Amino acid sequence: MLFNLLSGNLDFKAAITQVLAILMIVFLVLPFHEWAHAITAKKLGDTSIQYRGRLTLNPLAHIDPFGALALLLFGFGWAKPVPVDPRNFKHPKLGMGIVALMGPVANIVAAIVGGFIFHAVNAFAPDFFTGAGFGQYVYLFLLYYIQINVSLAVFNLLPIPPLDGSKILFIFLPDKAVAWFYRYQQIISIVLIALLWVGVLRIPLNFLSKYVLTFVNWITSLPFSFVG
């Protein structure tokens, strides 16, 4: 993101609102994402999670400095993974899949909240966004906030270790295949970062994000369809 600013692809207004949106996601949404993993793991039987300091929305318990910096620079990032022990689940692979799913769901929930705010303001104060002043900053902030949350949800649902989507995929794979993925997870992670760096995944991620954004926009606009 900051690279776009330095190259002149973002003006000051767009840059400042995007930075503010990312900071809100780093300090509020990523902790919510990781908390969702932790609380789900506890509900499914991993009671040891409560002793690992992650059943909290305190950002200090969840923020990974490098992940936060990556989100600011490149538009994708991460928090500290919640340590979950699947042996405490009645069905380990299914439990891990459900726990993993709750992280991207948290991002979608955060995007929906932003969408409701956007449409509520647009419905009850339509002139607020049309001016050239503070309303324009709020408008851009909400757009970036929603888009980044959707992008993070879609990104995390990729069935590639160590992303959340891989744990969902593992539900349907035999144990030998799962063990193979875990054995080479570090190498796969490096390949994933390289693909992101060169932009190979940008097209499929943007394609999927577009449809999720359409859904978020549709569901959040429904309550205000009859306003005015």
C-alpha positions in Angstrom: 0.0 0.0 0.0 2.7 2.5 0.9 4.6 1.5 -2.2 1.5 2.7 -4.2 1.8 6.1 -2.4 5.5 6.4 -3.1 5.0 5.6 -6.7 2.2 8.2 -7.0 -0.7 5.8 -7.4 -2.4 7.2 -4.3 -3.2 10.8 -3.4 -2.9 12.1 0.1 -6.6 11.7 1.0 -6.7 8.1 -0.2 -3.4 7.3 1.5 -4.4 8.7 4.9 -7.8 7.0 4.9 -6.3 3.7 3.9 -3.6 3.9 6.6 -6.3 4.6 9.2 -8.4 1.7 7.9 -5.4 -0.6 8.2 -4.6 0.6 11.7 -8.1 -0.1 12.8 -7.9 -3.6 11.3 -4.5 -4.2 13.0 -5.7 -3.1 16.4 -9.3 -4.2 16.4 -10.1 -6.7 13.6 -7.1 -8.9 13.7 -7.4 -9.4 17.5 -11.1 -10.2 16.8 -10.1 -12.7 14.2 -7.7 -14.4 16.6 -10.1 -14.3 19.5 -12.7 -16.0 17.3 -10.2 -18.8 16.8 -9.5 -19.0 20.5 -13.1 -18.9 21.8 -14.2 -21.5 19.2 -11.4 -23.8 20.2 -12.5 -23.5 23.9 -16.1 -24.2 23.0 -15.1 -27.3 21.1 -13.2 -28.7 24.0 -9.7 -27.2 24.0 -10.0 -25.7 27.5 -6.2 -25.3 27.7 -6.6 -22.3 25.4 -7.6 -20.2 28.4 -4.1 -20.5 29.8 -2.4 -19.3 26.7 -3.4 -15.6 27.0 -5.4 -15.5 23.8 -9.0 -15.4 25.0 -8.9 -11.6 24.9 -9.5 -8.8 22.5 -6.4 -7.0 23.8 -4.4 -6.3 20.6 -1.1 -6.7 22.5 -1.9 -10.4 22.9 -2.4 -10.9 19.1 -0.3 -8.4 17.1 2.6 -9.7 15.1 4.8 -6.6 14.3 6.0 -8.1 11.0 2.5 -9.1 10.0 1.2 -5.6 10.8 4.0 -4.0 8.8 3.3 -6.4 5.8 -0.4 -5.4 5.9 0.6 -1.7 5.8 3.2 -2.1 3.0 1.7 -4.8 0.8 -2.0 -5.1 1.7 -1.8 -8.5 3.2 -0.6 -9.5 6.7 -1.2 -11.6 9.8 -1.4 -11.8 13.5 0.2 -14.2 15.9 -1.5 -17.6 15.4 -3.5 -19.0 18.3 -1.9 -22.2 19.5 -4.7 -24.9 19.4 -4.3 -28.5 20.5 -6.6 -30.6 18.2 -6.2 -33.6 20.5 -8.7 -32.0 22.8 -11.4 -32.1 20.2 -13.7 -35.0 19.8 -13.0 -35.0 16.1 -9.6 -33.4 15.7 -9.7 -32.6 11.9 -13.3 -31.4 12.0 -12.6 -29.3 15.1 -9.5 -27.6 13.6 -11.5 -26.9 10.4 -14.3 -25.2 12.4 -11.8 -23.2 14.5 -10.0 -22.1 11.3 -13.2 -21.1 9.6 -14.1 -18.7 12.4 -11.2 -16.4 11.6 -12.4 -15.5 8.1 -15.9 -15.4 9.4 -14.8 -12.7 11.9 -13.4 -10.6 9.0 -16.7 -10.9 7.1 -18.6 -9.9 10.2 -16.3 -6.9 10.5 -16.9 -6.0 6.9 -20.7 -6.3 7.3 -20.6 -4.0 10.3 -18.7 -1.5 8.1 -21.3 -2.0 5.4 -24.2 -1.3 7.7 -22.5 1.9 8.9 -21.9 3.0 5.3 -25.5 2.4 4.1 -27.0 3.9 7.3 -25.1 7.1 6.7 -25.9 7.1 3.0 -29.6 6.5 3.8 -30.1 9.0 6.6 -27.5 11.7 5.7 -27.0 11.3 2.0 -25.2 14.7 1.6 -22.6 13.7 4.2 -20.5 11.7 1.7 -20.9 14.0 -1.3 -19.0 17.0 0.1 -15.3 17.6 -0.3 -14.6 17.8 3.5 -14.6 15.3 6.3 -17.4 13.2 4.8 -15.1 12.2 1.9 -12.5 10.9 4.4 -15.2 8.8 6.2 -16.5 7.6 2.8 -13.0 6.4 1.7 -12.2 5.0 5.1 -15.3 2.8 5.2 -14.7 1.6 1.6 -11.1 0.7 2.4 -12.1 -0.9 5.7 -14.7 -3.1 4.1 -12.5 -4.0 1.1 -9.5 -5.0 3.3 -11.6 -7.1 5.6 -13.1 -9.0 2.6 -9.6 -9.4 1.1 -8.2 -10.8 4.3 -11.2 -13.2 4.6 -10.7 -14.5 1.0 -6.9 -14.7 1.4 -7.2 -16.7 4.6 -9.6 -19.1 3.0 -7.1 -20.2 0.4 -6.5 -23.9 0.9 -2.7 -23.4 1.3 -0.8 -24.0 4.6 -0.6 -22.2 6.9 -3.7 -20.3 6.0 -7.0 -21.1 7.6 -8.4 -22.6 4.4 -5.8 -25.4 4.6 -7.3 -26.6 7.9 -10.8 -26.7 6.3 -9.3 -28.6 3.4 -7.7 -31.1 5.8 -11.2 -32.2 6.9 -11.6 -34.0 3.6 -8.1 -35.3 3.2 -6.6 -38.6 4.5 -4.3 -38.4 7.4 -1.2 -39.2 5.2 -1.9 -36.2 3.0 -2.4 -33.9 6.0 0.9 -35.1 7.4 2.6 -34.4 4.1 1.3 -30.8 4.2 2.5 -30.3 7.7 5.9 -31.8 6.9 6.4 -29.2 4.1 4.5 -26.3 5.6 7.5 -24.1 5.9 8.5 -24.5 2.3 4.8 -24.1 1.1 4.7 -20.8 3.2 7.8 -19.5 1.5 6.3 -20.3 -1.9 3.0 -18.6 -0.9 4.8 -15.4 0.1 6.8 -15.5 -3.2 3.6 -15.8 -5.2 2.0 -12.9 -3.3 5.2 -10.8 -3.8 5.2 -11.3 -7.6 1.4 -10.8 -7.9 0.5 -14.3 -9.2 -2.4 -14.6 -6.7 -3.7 -11.1 -7.3 -6.1 -12.0 -10.1 -7.8 -15.0 -8.4 -7.9 -13.1 -5.0 -9.4 -10.0 -6.7 -11.9 -12.1 -8.6 -13.2 -13.9 -5.4 -13.1 -10.7 -3.4 -15.3 -9.0 -5.9 -18.1 -11.5 -5.4 -17.8 -11.5 -1.6 -17.9 -7.6 -1.7 -21.1 -7.9 -3.8 -22.7 -10.1 -1.2 -21.6 -7.8 1.7 -23.0 -4.8 -0.1 -26.3 -6.6 -0.9 -26.9 -7.9 2.6 -26.0 -4.6 4.3 -28.1 -2.5 2.0 -31.3 -4.5 2.5 -32.4 -2.8 5.7 -32.2 0.6 4.0 -33.8 -0.3 0.8 -37.1 1.4 1.7 -35.5 4.5 3.3 -36.4 7.7 1.4 
